[in-house]
Amino acid sequence: MKLNKLGYIILTALLISSCNDKKAEPAIEKNNNDTIAAPEIAKTDESLKGVYKADGCDISIEITETKDGYHYFLKTNLREVKGKATFSKNESGEQYLVLEGIKWDEYEGDISNEEESDSISASQPKELEIPVGIGAGYVKDTLTIQNYGNAMNSYTKISECGLKYIQLIKK
């Protein structure tokens, strides 16, 4: 019985002394080099500005930053468009840039959402609204635009380029 009491006392003393030896750690995340890690989005925002050019198509996009946010200038062999660019990041960390105000060249809609209809409504075609705004994925100085869809969701965003995925690389 004395041995159990002695063991209990020693164990309690060790636990108390080990708790007192801990130093308070600051609540700042550190990387492997023990330097404070800056938020990744701040680094990305800084490198977003610049001129991006496509290989295989005559398309360029210039991204600038003003006090109001980001702006773009899209230039192809047929048109030049200016507007606001919105940068975002989703929960999984994927980064996107939306070029607002650019009307898609063609849009026939998503046929997987069509409901079965009777013969009267089938004879009257539904007028589809053409989407506005072109989204691009952003990874390491490259913007990627899915330019057209498929038979189930037929669309073309920029008809001046026949590529399915337009990759614009920062120059």
TORMI-820636 format. One record per atom (N, C-alpha, C, O): residue in one letter; chain; atom name; x, y, z. Coordinates in steps of 0.02 Angstrom, whole numbers, plus 50000, padded with zeros to 5 digits. Layout:
BEGIN
REC,rest,kette,atom,X,Y,Z
REC,a,A,CA,X,Y,Z
...
//
This chain:
BEGIN
REC,rest,kette,atom,X,Y,Z
REC,m,A,N,50041,49941,50000
REC,m,A,CA,50000,50000,50000
REC,m,A,C,50043,50062,50000
REC,m,A,O,50027,50111,49966
REC,k,A,N,50099,50061,50038
REC,k,A,CA,50143,50119,50040
REC,k,A,C,50175,50131,49972
REC,k,A,O,50187,50188,49953
REC,l,A,N,50188,50078,49935
REC,l,A,CA,50218,50084,49869
REC,l,A,C,50169,50119,49821
REC,l,A,O,50191,50161,49781
REC,n,A,N,50106,50104,49824
REC,n,A,CA,50056,50137,49781
REC,n,A,C,50051,50210,49798
REC,n,A,O,50046,50252,49753
REC,k,A,N,50051,50228,49862
REC,k,A,CA,50048,50298,49882
REC,k,A,C,50109,50335,49859
REC,k,A,O,50104,50391,49834
REC,l,A,N,50168,50304,49865
REC,l,A,CA,50230,50335,49844
REC,l,A,C,50231,50345,49769
REC,l,A,O,50251,50398,49745
REC,g,A,N,50208,50295,49731
REC,g,A,CA,50204,50301,49658
REC,g,A,C,50156,50356,49636
REC,g,A,O,50171,50394,49590
REC,y,A,N,50100,50361,49670
REC,y,A,CA,50050,50412,49656
REC,y,A,C,50078,50482,49669
REC,y,A,O,50067,50528,49630
REC,i,A,N,50115,50490,49723
REC,i,A,CA,50145,50554,49741
REC,i,A,C,50198,50574,49690
REC,i,A,O,50202,50632,49669
REC,i,A,N,50239,50526,49670
REC,i,A,CA,50292,50541,49620
REC,i,A,C,50261,50559,49553
REC,i,A,O,50282,50607,49521
REC,l,A,N,50210,50521,49532
REC,l,A,CA,50177,50535,49469
REC,l,A,C,50144,50604,49470
REC,l,A,O,50149,50641,49420
REC,t,A,N,50112,50622,49524
REC,t,A,CA,50081,50687,49530
REC,t,A,C,50133,50743,49528
REC,t,A,O,50122,50794,49496
REC,a,A,N,50189,50733,49561
REC,a,A,CA,50242,50784,49561
REC,a,A,C,50271,50793,49491
REC,a,A,O,50285,50849,49470
REC,l,A,N,50280,50738,49455
REC,l,A,CA,50306,50742,49386
REC,l,A,C,50257,50780,49341
REC,l,A,O,50277,50822,49301
REC,l,A,N,50194,50764,49347
REC,l,A,CA,50144,50798,49306
REC,l,A,C,50142,50873,49320
REC,l,A,O,50139,50914,49274
REC,i,A,N,50144,50891,49383
REC,i,A,CA,50142,50962,49402
REC,i,A,C,50204,50998,49377
REC,i,A,O,50200,51054,49351
REC,s,A,N,50263,50966,49385
REC,s,A,CA,50324,51000,49363
REC,s,A,C,50328,51005,49287
REC,s,A,O,50354,51054,49261
REC,s,A,N,50302,50955,49252
REC,s,A,CA,50304,50959,49178
REC,s,A,C,50256,51012,49153
REC,s,A,O,50270,51044,49102
REC,c,A,N,50201,51023,49186
REC,c,A,CA,50155,51076,49166
REC,c,A,C,50185,51144,49178
REC,c,A,O,50173,51191,49139
REC,n,A,N,50224,51152,49230
REC,n,A,CA,50255,51216,49246
REC,n,A,C,50313,51232,49199
REC,n,A,O,50331,51291,49192
REC,d,A,N,50343,51182,49167
REC,d,A,CA,50400,51193,49122
REC,d,A,C,50380,51219,49053
REC,d,A,O,50422,51244,49016
REC,k,A,N,50316,51213,49035
REC,k,A,CA,50294,51235,48969
REC,k,A,C,50295,51311,48965
REC,k,A,O,50276,51346,49011
REC,k,A,N,50319,51335,48908
REC,k,A,CA,50319,51407,48895
REC,k,A,C,50259,51424,48852
REC,k,A,O,50238,51384,48810
REC,a,A,N,50232,51482,48863
REC,a,A,CA,50174,51503,48824
REC,a,A,C,50196,51516,48752
REC,a,A,O,50243,51554,48739
REC,e,A,N,50162,51483,48704
REC,e,A,CA,50177,51492,48634
REC,e,A,C,50132,51546,48605
REC,e,A,O,50073,51549,48623
REC,p,A,N,50158,51589,48563
REC,p,A,CA,50115,51639,48531
REC,p,A,C,50066,51603,48484
REC,p,A,O,50082,51550,48458
REC,a,A,N,50008,51633,48473
REC,a,A,CA,49957,51603,48431
REC,a,A,C,49967,51619,48357
REC,a,A,O,49919,51630,48321
REC,i,A,N,50029,51622,48335
REC,i,A,CA,50045,51637,48266
REC,i,A,C,50072,51574,48233
REC,i,A,O,50117,51541,48260
REC,e,A,N,50044,51557,48174
REC,e,A,CA,50068,51499,48139
REC,e,A,C,50137,51514,48110
REC,e,A,O,50151,51569,48086
REC,k,A,N,50181,51463,48114
REC,k,A,CA,50248,51472,48086
REC,k,A,C,50261,51416,48036
REC,k,A,O,50235,51361,48043
REC,n,A,N,50301,51432,47985
REC,n,A,CA,50319,51379,47939
REC,n,A,C,50383,51345,47964
REC,n,A,O,50405,51358,48019
REC,n,A,N,50412,51301,47924
REC,n,A,CA,50469,51262,47946
REC,n,A,C,50531,51304,47962
REC,n,A,O,50575,51281,47998
REC,n,A,N,50535,51364,47935
REC,n,A,CA,50592,51407,47946
REC,n,A,C,50583,51453,48007
REC,n,A,O,50623,51498,48017
REC,d,A,N,50531,51442,48046
REC,d,A,CA,50514,51483,48105
REC,d,A,C,50504,51556,48088
REC,d,A,O,50519,51600,48128
REC,t,A,N,50478,51569,48028
REC,t,A,CA,50459,51638,48011
REC,t,A,C,50383,51640,48005
REC,t,A,O,50352,51589,47991
REC,i,A,N,50355,51697,48016
REC,i,A,CA,50283,51703,48013
REC,i,A,C,50261,51696,47940
REC,i,A,O,50287,51729,47896
REC,a,A,N,50212,51652,47929
REC,a,A,CA,50187,51639,47861
REC,a,A,C,50135,51692,47844
REC,a,A,O,50086,51702,47880
REC,a,A,N,50146,51727,47789
REC,a,A,CA,50098,51777,47765
REC,a,A,C,50040,51741,47733
REC,a,A,O,50049,51688,47705
REC,p,A,N,49980,51769,47737
REC,p,A,CA,49923,51738,47705
REC,p,A,C,49936,51729,47630
REC,p,A,O,49961,51774,47597
REC,e,A,N,49919,51671,47604
REC,e,A,CA,49934,51655,47534
REC,e,A,C,49897,51701,47486
REC,e,A,O,49924,51718,47433
REC,i,A,N,49837,51722,47502
REC,i,A,CA,49798,51764,47457
REC,i,A,C,49832,51832,47446
REC,i,A,O,49827,51860,47391
REC,a,A,N,49867,51858,47496
REC,a,A,CA,49901,51922,47487
REC,a,A,C,49956,51916,47436
REC,a,A,O,49966,51961,47395
REC,k,A,N,49992,51860,47437
REC,k,A,CA,50046,51849,47388
REC,k,A,C,50016,51842,47318
REC,k,A,O,50044,51869,47270
REC,t,A,N,49960,51806,47312
REC,t,A,CA,49927,51796,47248
REC,t,A,C,49901,51862,47220
REC,t,A,O,49909,51876,47161
REC,d,A,N,49870,51902,47263
REC,d,A,CA,49844,51966,47240
REC,d,A,C,49899,52008,47207
REC,d,A,O,49888,52039,47156
REC,e,A,N,49957,52008,47238
REC,e,A,CA,50013,52048,47213
REC,e,A,C,50035,52024,47144
REC,e,A,O,50052,52065,47101
REC,s,A,N,50035,51958,47133
REC,s,A,CA,50059,51932,47069
REC,s,A,C,50005,51927,47016
REC,s,A,O,50019,51908,46960
REC,l,A,N,49943,51944,47032
REC,l,A,CA,49888,51941,46984
REC,l,A,C,49895,51993,46930
REC,l,A,O,49876,51981,46872
REC,k,A,N,49921,52052,46947
REC,k,A,CA,49927,52106,46899
REC,k,A,C,49977,52088,46843
REC,k,A,O,50029,52057,46857
REC,g,A,N,49961,52108,46781
REC,g,A,CA,50007,52095,46726
REC,g,A,C,49970,52082,46661
REC,g,A,O,49909,52087,46657
REC,v,A,N,50009,52064,46610
REC,v,A,CA,49981,52049,46544
REC,v,A,C,49986,51974,46533
REC,v,A,O,50039,51944,46541
REC,y,A,N,49929,51944,46513
REC,y,A,CA,49924,51872,46501
REC,y,A,C,49910,51862,46427
REC,y,A,O,49866,51894,46399
REC,k,A,N,49947,51816,46395
REC,k,A,CA,49937,51802,46324
REC,k,A,C,49925,51728,46313
REC,k,A,O,49953,51686,46349
REC,a,A,N,49883,51713,46264
REC,a,A,CA,49865,51644,46248
REC,a,A,C,49912,51617,46194
REC,a,A,O,49931,51652,46148
REC,d,A,N,49930,51553,46201
REC,d,A,CA,49966,51518,46148
REC,d,A,C,49914,51486,46103
REC,d,A,O,49870,51451,46127
REC,g,A,N,49918,51497,46038
REC,g,A,CA,49871,51467,45991
REC,g,A,C,49813,51511,45973
REC,g,A,O,49775,51493,45928
REC,c,A,N,49805,51567,46005
REC,c,A,CA,49751,51615,45989
REC,c,A,C,49777,51686,45999
REC,c,A,O,49822,51698,46039
REC,d,A,N,49747,51732,45961
REC,d,A,CA,49766,51802,45968
REC,d,A,C,49723,51836,46022
REC,d,A,O,49679,51876,46007
REC,i,A,N,49738,51817,46085
REC,i,A,CA,49700,51844,46142
REC,i,A,C,49750,51866,46195
REC,i,A,O,49798,51831,46211
REC,s,A,N,49738,51926,46223
REC,s,A,CA,49777,51948,46280
REC,s,A,C,49731,51981,46331
REC,s,A,O,49680,52011,46313
REC,i,A,N,49750,51975,46394
REC,i,A,CA,49712,52007,46448
REC,i,A,C,49762,52043,46492
REC,i,A,O,49811,52013,46515
REC,e,A,N,49750,52107,46504
REC,e,A,CA,49791,52146,46550
REC,e,A,C,49751,52157,46613
REC,e,A,O,49695,52183,46611
REC,i,A,N,49780,52138,46670
REC,i,A,CA,49748,52147,46735
REC,i,A,C,49784,52205,46771
REC,i,A,O,49845,52204,46779
REC,t,A,N,49746,52255,46792
REC,t,A,CA,49774,52311,46830
REC,t,A,C,49736,52316,46896
REC,t,A,O,49682,52288,46904
REC,e,A,N,49766,52353,46943
REC,e,A,CA,49734,52364,47007
REC,e,A,C,49728,52438,47021
REC,e,A,O,49776,52476,47012
REC,t,A,N,49669,52458,47042
REC,t,A,CA,49657,52527,47062
REC,t,A,C,49630,52527,47133
REC,t,A,O,49624,52474,47164
REC,k,A,N,49613,52585,47159
REC,k,A,CA,49585,52588,47226
REC,k,A,C,49516,52553,47230
REC,k,A,O,49494,52534,47284
REC,d,A,N,49483,52545,47172
REC,d,A,CA,49418,52513,47169
REC,d,A,C,49422,52437,47160
REC,d,A,O,49371,52403,47160
REC,g,A,N,49482,52410,47152
REC,g,A,CA,49491,52338,47142
REC,g,A,C,49526,52324,47076
REC,g,A,O,49563,52366,47050
REC,y,A,N,49515,52264,47051
REC,y,A,CA,49549,52243,46989
REC,y,A,C,49507,52261,46928
REC,y,A,O,49445,52263,46931
REC,h,A,N,49542,52275,46872
REC,h,A,CA,49510,52289,46808
REC,h,A,C,49547,52251,46755
REC,h,A,O,49606,52234,46762
REC,y,A,N,49512,52237,46699
REC,y,A,CA,49542,52200,46644
REC,y,A,C,49534,52238,46579
REC,y,A,O,49491,52281,46572
REC,f,A,N,49577,52220,46531
REC,f,A,CA,49572,52243,46462
REC,f,A,C,49583,52182,46419
REC,f,A,O,49640,52157,46414
REC,l,A,N,49530,52157,46388
REC,l,A,CA,49532,52098,46345
REC,l,A,C,49539,52120,46273
REC,l,A,O,49501,52163,46250
REC,k,A,N,49588,52092,46238
REC,k,A,CA,49599,52110,46168
REC,k,A,C,49604,52047,46126
REC,k,A,O,49644,52002,46141
REC,t,A,N,49563,52044,46073
REC,t,A,CA,49566,51989,46024
REC,t,A,C,49574,52021,45956
REC,t,A,O,49580,52082,45950
REC,n,A,N,49575,51979,45903
REC,n,A,CA,49580,52008,45836
REC,n,A,C,49515,52041,45813
REC,n,A,O,49515,52075,45762
REC,l,A,N,49459,52031,45851
REC,l,A,CA,49395,52061,45832
REC,l,A,C,49368,52113,45880
REC,l,A,O,49326,52153,45861
REC,r,A,N,49392,52113,45942
REC,r,A,CA,49363,52159,45991
REC,r,A,C,49412,52177,46046
REC,r,A,O,49462,52144,46058
REC,e,A,N,49394,52232,46080
REC,e,A,CA,49430,52256,46138
REC,e,A,C,49377,52273,46191
REC,e,A,O,49331,52312,46178
REC,v,A,N,49385,52244,46251
REC,v,A,CA,49335,52253,46303
REC,v,A,C,49370,52270,46368
REC,v,A,O,49420,52240,46386
REC,k,A,N,49343,52320,46404
REC,k,A,CA,49368,52339,46470
REC,k,A,C,49314,52326,46521
REC,k,A,O,49255,52329,46506
REC,g,A,N,49335,52312,46583
REC,g,A,CA,49286,52303,46635
REC,g,A,C,49318,52286,46702
REC,g,A,O,49379,52288,46710
REC,k,A,N,49275,52270,46749
REC,k,A,CA,49297,52252,46816
REC,k,A,C,49313,52178,46819
REC,k,A,O,49279,52137,46788
REC,a,A,N,49365,52160,46856
REC,a,A,CA,49384,52090,46867
REC,a,A,C,49377,52076,46942
REC,a,A,O,49401,52113,46984
REC,t,A,N,49344,52020,46957
REC,t,A,CA,49333,52001,47027
REC,t,A,C,49374,51939,47042
REC,t,A,O,49367,51887,47009
REC,f,A,N,49416,51943,47093
REC,f,A,CA,49458,51887,47114
REC,f,A,C,49426,51854,47174
REC,f,A,O,49404,51888,47220
REC,s,A,N,49425,51786,47174
REC,s,A,CA,49397,51750,47231
REC,s,A,C,49434,51684,47241
REC,s,A,O,49470,51661,47198
REC,k,A,N,49422,51656,47300
REC,k,A,CA,49453,51593,47319
REC,k,A,C,49399,51551,47354
REC,k,A,O,49367,51576,47400
REC,n,A,N,49389,51488,47332
REC,n,A,CA,49338,51447,47365
REC,n,A,C,49366,51410,47425
REC,n,A,O,49425,51416,47442
REC,e,A,N,49323,51370,47458
REC,e,A,CA,49342,51336,47519
REC,e,A,C,49400,51288,47509
REC,e,A,O,49441,51278,47555
REC,s,A,N,49405,51257,47450
REC,s,A,CA,49459,51209,47437
REC,s,A,C,49524,51242,47415
REC,s,A,O,49573,51208,47403
REC,g,A,N,49525,51308,47411
REC,g,A,CA,49586,51344,47395
REC,g,A,C,49593,51362,47321
REC,g,A,O,49642,51394,47302
REC,e,A,N,49546,51340,47278
REC,e,A,CA,49550,51357,47207
REC,e,A,C,49536,51432,47199
REC,e,A,O,49492,51460,47231
REC,q,A,N,49575,51463,47154
REC,q,A,CA,49570,51535,47143
REC,q,A,C,49539,51549,47075
REC,q,A,O,49553,51515,47026
REC,y,A,N,49496,51601,47073
REC,y,A,CA,49460,51618,47013
REC,y,A,C,49462,51693,47000
REC,y,A,O,49467,51733,47046
REC,l,A,N,49458,51709,46936
REC,l,A,CA,49452,51779,46915
REC,l,A,C,49392,51782,46868
REC,l,A,O,49389,51743,46820
REC,v,A,N,49345,51827,46880
REC,v,A,CA,49288,51836,46837
REC,v,A,C,49294,51902,46801
REC,v,A,O,49300,51955,46832
REC,l,A,N,49294,51899,46734
REC,l,A,CA,49296,51959,46693
REC,l,A,C,49223,51980,46681
REC,l,A,O,49188,51951,46639
REC,e,A,N,49201,52029,46718
REC,e,A,CA,49131,52049,46717
REC,e,A,C,49115,52090,46655
REC,e,A,O,49157,52128,46630
REC,g,A,N,49053,52082,46630
REC,g,A,CA,49030,52124,46575
REC,g,A,C,49042,52096,46505
REC,g,A,O,49023,52129,46457
REC,i,A,N,49073,52038,46498
REC,i,A,CA,49084,52009,46432
REC,i,A,C,49027,51960,46417
REC,i,A,O,49019,51910,46453
REC,k,A,N,48990,51974,46365
REC,k,A,CA,48934,51931,46346
REC,k,A,C,48962,51871,46307
REC,k,A,O,49002,51879,46261
REC,w,A,N,48940,51810,46326
REC,w,A,CA,48961,51750,46291
REC,w,A,C,48938,51754,46218
REC,w,A,O,48886,51783,46204
REC,d,A,N,48976,51724,46172
REC,d,A,CA,48959,51727,46102
REC,d,A,C,48900,51682,46084
REC,d,A,O,48858,51701,46043
REC,e,A,N,48895,51622,46115
REC,e,A,CA,48839,51577,46101
REC,e,A,C,48820,51541,46165
REC,e,A,O,48862,51526,46207
REC,y,A,N,48754,51528,46172
REC,y,A,CA,48730,51490,46230
REC,y,A,C,48664,51457,46212
REC,y,A,O,48615,51491,46199
REC,e,A,N,48664,51390,46211
REC,e,A,CA,48603,51353,46196
REC,e,A,C,48572,51323,46259
REC,e,A,O,48517,51295,46255
REC,g,A,N,48605,51327,46315
REC,g,A,CA,48577,51305,46378
REC,g,A,C,48596,51234,46396
REC,g,A,O,48623,51196,46356
REC,d,A,N,48581,51217,46458
REC,d,A,CA,48595,51151,46485
REC,d,A,C,48534,51107,46473
REC,d,A,O,48482,51118,46505
REC,i,A,N,48539,51059,46428
REC,i,A,CA,48480,51018,46412
REC,i,A,C,48465,50966,46465
REC,i,A,O,48411,50936,46464
REC,s,A,N,48510,50953,46511
REC,s,A,CA,48497,50904,46563
REC,s,A,C,48445,50930,46612
REC,s,A,O,48415,50890,46649
REC,n,A,N,48432,50994,46614
REC,n,A,CA,48382,51023,46660
REC,n,A,C,48314,51034,46627
REC,n,A,O,48267,51057,46660
REC,e,A,N,48308,51017,46562
REC,e,A,CA,48244,51026,46528
REC,e,A,C,48193,50977,46556
REC,e,A,O,48209,50918,46566
REC,e,A,N,48133,51000,46567
REC,e,A,CA,48079,50958,46590
REC,e,A,C,48041,50930,46530
REC,e,A,O,48039,50961,46477
REC,e,A,N,48011,50872,46540
REC,e,A,CA,47969,50846,46487
REC,e,A,C,47910,50893,46480
REC,e,A,O,47881,50915,46529
REC,s,A,N,47892,50908,46418
REC,s,A,CA,47839,50957,46407
REC,s,A,C,47788,50928,46360
REC,s,A,O,47800,50880,46324
REC,d,A,N,47730,50959,46360
REC,d,A,CA,47678,50937,46313
REC,d,A,C,47692,50967,46244
REC,d,A,O,47738,51008,46236
REC,s,A,N,47653,50948,46196
REC,s,A,CA,47667,50969,46127
REC,s,A,C,47656,51044,46116
REC,s,A,O,47687,51072,46071
REC,i,A,N,47613,51076,46155
REC,i,A,CA,47600,51147,46145
REC,i,A,C,47661,51189,46166
REC,i,A,O,47683,51232,46128
REC,s,A,N,47688,51176,46225
REC,s,A,CA,47745,51215,46248
REC,s,A,C,47809,51195,46210
REC,s,A,O,47854,51236,46205
REC,a,A,N,47812,51134,46184
REC,a,A,CA,47871,51112,46146
REC,a,A,C,47876,51149,46080
REC,a,A,O,47931,51158,46054
REC,s,A,N,47819,51169,46053
REC,s,A,CA,47820,51203,45988
REC,s,A,C,47841,51276,45995
REC,s,A,O,47858,51308,45946
REC,q,A,N,47840,51303,46056
REC,q,A,CA,47859,51372,46068
REC,q,A,C,47928,51372,46102
REC,q,A,O,47934,51358,46162
REC,p,A,N,47981,51388,46064
REC,p,A,CA,48048,51386,46094
REC,p,A,C,48055,51439,46149
REC,p,A,O,48031,51495,46143
REC,k,A,N,48090,51418,46202
REC,k,A,CA,48102,51464,46258
REC,k,A,C,48161,51509,46241
REC,k,A,O,48213,51485,46217
REC,e,A,N,48154,51573,46253
REC,e,A,CA,48207,51621,46240
REC,e,A,C,48258,51618,46297
REC,e,A,O,48242,51632,46354
REC,l,A,N,48320,51599,46280
REC,l,A,CA,48372,51594,46331
REC,l,A,C,48411,51659,46337
REC,l,A,O,48426,51692,46287
REC,e,A,N,48427,51677,46398
REC,e,A,CA,48467,51736,46410
REC,e,A,C,48541,51716,46406
REC,e,A,O,48562,51669,46439
REC,i,A,N,48579,51751,46365
REC,i,A,CA,48650,51736,46358
REC,i,A,C,48687,51761,46420
REC,i,A,O,48680,51819,46439
REC,p,A,N,48727,51716,46451
REC,p,A,CA,48764,51736,46511
REC,p,A,C,48815,51792,46497
REC,p,A,O,48839,51801,46441
REC,v,A,N,48829,51829,46549
REC,v,A,CA,48878,51883,46546
REC,v,A,C,48929,51871,46601
REC,v,A,O,48911,51856,46658
REC,g,A,N,48992,51878,46583
REC,g,A,CA,49047,51867,46630
REC,g,A,C,49083,51803,46614
REC,g,A,O,49053,51750,46606
REC,i,A,N,49149,51807,46609
REC,i,A,CA,49190,51749,46593
REC,i,A,C,49234,51733,46652
REC,i,A,O,49273,51775,46674
REC,g,A,N,49227,51673,46677
REC,g,A,CA,49267,51650,46733
REC,g,A,C,49331,51616,46710
REC,g,A,O,49331,51582,46658
REC,a,A,N,49384,51625,46748
REC,a,A,CA,49448,51593,46732
REC,a,A,C,49479,51567,46797
REC,a,A,O,49479,51601,46848
REC,g,A,N,49504,51506,46794
REC,g,A,CA,49541,51479,46851
REC,g,A,C,49610,51512,46852
REC,g,A,O,49638,51527,46799
REC,y,A,N,49637,51523,46911
REC,y,A,CA,49703,51555,46918
REC,y,A,C,49749,51511,46957
REC,y,A,O,49737,51495,47015
REC,v,A,N,49804,51490,46924
REC,v,A,CA,49856,51450,46957
REC,v,A,C,49924,51473,46931
REC,v,A,O,49937,51470,46871
REC,k,A,N,49966,51495,46977
REC,k,A,CA,50036,51513,46962
REC,k,A,C,50045,51552,46897
REC,k,A,O,50075,51526,46849
REC,d,A,N,50019,51611,46894
REC,d,A,CA,50027,51656,46837
REC,d,A,C,49995,51631,46772
REC,d,A,O,50016,51651,46718
REC,t,A,N,49944,51588,46778
REC,t,A,CA,49908,51563,46719
REC,t,A,C,49834,51568,46731
REC,t,A,O,49808,51545,46782
REC,l,A,N,49799,51599,46683
REC,l,A,CA,49726,51601,46684
REC,l,A,C,49701,51548,46634
REC,l,A,O,49725,51545,46578
REC,t,A,N,49652,51508,46655
REC,t,A,CA,49625,51456,46612
REC,t,A,C,49550,51466,46606
REC,t,A,O,49513,51467,46655
REC,i,A,N,49527,51474,46544
REC,i,A,CA,49456,51484,46529
REC,i,A,C,49430,51423,46492
REC,i,A,O,49459,51404,46441
REC,q,A,N,49376,51391,46516
REC,q,A,CA,49344,51339,46477
REC,q,A,C,49301,51375,46426
REC,q,A,O,49250,51405,46443
REC,n,A,N,49322,51372,46363
REC,n,A,CA,49293,51414,46311
REC,n,A,C,49227,51387,46283
REC,n,A,O,49185,51426,46262
REC,y,A,N,49219,51322,46280
REC,y,A,CA,49155,51295,46255
REC,y,A,C,49135,51232,46292
REC,y,A,O,49176,51199,46324
REC,g,A,N,49071,51216,46286
REC,g,A,CA,49043,51159,46321
REC,g,A,C,49039,51097,46278
REC,g,A,O,49083,51083,46237
REC,n,A,N,48985,51059,46288
REC,n,A,CA,48975,50997,46251
REC,n,A,C,48903,50992,46228
REC,n,A,O,48866,51041,46230
REC,a,A,N,48882,50932,46205
REC,a,A,CA,48814,50923,46180
REC,a,A,C,48761,50933,46234
REC,a,A,O,48705,50954,46220
REC,m,A,N,48778,50919,46296
REC,m,A,CA,48731,50927,46352
REC,m,A,C,48725,50999,46375
REC,m,A,O,48674,51019,46403
REC,n,A,N,48776,51038,46365
REC,n,A,CA,48777,51108,46386
REC,n,A,C,48818,51147,46334
REC,n,A,O,48878,51157,46343
REC,s,A,N,48786,51167,46281
REC,s,A,CA,48821,51197,46225
REC,s,A,C,48828,51273,46234
REC,s,A,O,48778,51309,46242
REC,y,A,N,48891,51296,46232
REC,y,A,CA,48905,51367,46236
REC,y,A,C,48974,51381,46207
REC,y,A,O,49015,51336,46202
REC,t,A,N,48985,51443,46188
REC,t,A,CA,49051,51468,46168
REC,t,A,C,49059,51537,46199
REC,t,A,O,49017,51581,46190
REC,k,A,N,49113,51546,46236
REC,k,A,CA,49124,51610,46270
REC,k,A,C,49160,51659,46224
REC,k,A,O,49138,51716,46216
REC,i,A,N,49214,51638,46193
REC,i,A,CA,49254,51681,46149
REC,i,A,C,49262,51646,46082
REC,i,A,O,49304,51602,46076
REC,s,A,N,49222,51664,46032
REC,s,A,CA,49222,51628,45968
REC,s,A,C,49285,51641,45927
REC,s,A,O,49298,51604,45879
REC,e,A,N,49324,51691,45943
REC,e,A,CA,49385,51706,45906
REC,e,A,C,49438,51652,45916
REC,e,A,O,49488,51650,45880
REC,c,A,N,49427,51608,45966
REC,c,A,CA,49476,51555,45980
REC,c,A,C,49439,51488,45980
REC,c,A,O,49388,51480,46013
REC,g,A,N,49465,51440,45943
REC,g,A,CA,49434,51374,45938
REC,g,A,C,49456,51325,45991
REC,g,A,O,49435,51267,45989
REC,l,A,N,49499,51346,46037
REC,l,A,CA,49523,51300,46089
REC,l,A,C,49469,51289,46142
REC,l,A,O,49433,51335,46161
REC,k,A,N,49464,51227,46167
REC,k,A,CA,49417,51212,46221
REC,k,A,C,49439,51247,46285
REC,k,A,O,49398,51278,46320
REC,y,A,N,49503,51243,46301
REC,y,A,CA,49531,51277,46360
REC,y,A,C,49582,51328,46337
REC,y,A,O,49633,51311,46307
REC,i,A,N,49568,51391,46350
REC,i,A,CA,49614,51445,46332
REC,i,A,C,49659,51457,46392
REC,i,A,O,49634,51476,46445
REC,q,A,N,49724,51447,46384
REC,q,A,CA,49771,51461,46438
REC,q,A,C,49809,51524,46421
REC,q,A,O,49843,51529,46370
REC,l,A,N,49801,51572,46465
REC,l,A,CA,49836,51636,46458
REC,l,A,C,49891,51639,46510
REC,l,A,O,49877,51634,46570
REC,i,A,N,49953,51646,46487
REC,i,A,CA,50010,51645,46531
REC,i,A,C,50039,51715,46539
REC,i,A,O,50046,51752,46490
REC,k,A,N,50054,51733,46601
REC,k,A,CA,50081,51799,46616
REC,k,A,C,50149,51808,46583
REC,k,A,O,50193,51766,46589
REC,k,A,N,50157,51863,46547
REC,k,A,CA,50220,51878,46511
REC,k,A,C,50261,51928,46549
REC,k,A,O,50315,51947,46527
//
